[in-house]
Amino acid sequence: MAGLAPGDDATESLAQKFLELMHIPGGTRFDLCLFWDLFNFLERDAVAAMVHTLKPHLQETTLAHGFGVHSLKTPQSGRVYGIRELDEISVRPRPAPLPGYSPRNQGQLERLLECFAVTRSVLLPESRLELLLRAKLQA
């Protein structure tokens, strides 16, 4: 699979798993990707594999949203995210911490999310970042 990075063989194997699990029909194009805080819980190779899986389904107008951290020392926020209204997300406490917390700051995320560009970041309380992204497609 061309274009993979971080751990190559491991990433390729994970990319195959993502393809199998996500079942994205051919020709599907995403308008919006909601990542919530997912990238704070995936290994580098898994992030690269997921981005590789999504890339063929992005278009120039694809937008994305996610949460990161400003400082790598930021503790896990323990939040569950959802959609309340068309223009409003809901955030509520998580009953228990998730395993595998490995926070990434904006710079680290920008390097990992090769097919997205951060268009806006907002520093939130508790050193969390809200990130707005746009698909970045190479010709």
C-alpha positions, 0 to 999 in steps of 0.5 A: 500500500503506497503512501504509508509511513510510521511503521510500514509493515505494521501500518500496512497490516493495520490499514488492511484491518481498517479496510475490513472493519470500516466497510466504506463502499467504493465511491463514498466521499465524506463531507465531515469526519468527527474524530472526537479525541480518538487520536489520543488513544491510537498508536502512531501506526494505527493513526497512519493506517486510519488516515490511509484508509480514509484518504480515498474517500476525502474531497477538497471540501471535506472538513474534520473536527477533533480534540487534542491536547496543548501539553503532553502532560494533560491528563485524560479528560474522560469525556464522551462526545456526541451530536446534540443538534445540527450545530451543537455537540454534547460532552458528558463525563465518561464513567471510567477512564479508557486504556491506552491514553497517549496524548498528542499535541497539535504539532504531532497531530499535524504530522500524523494527519498528512491528508488534513490541514489544521484550519483553526485550533482553540485552547480549551480549559484543562489544556485541551485543544479543539481542532478544525481541519480541512482535507488536503489533497495532493494533485 
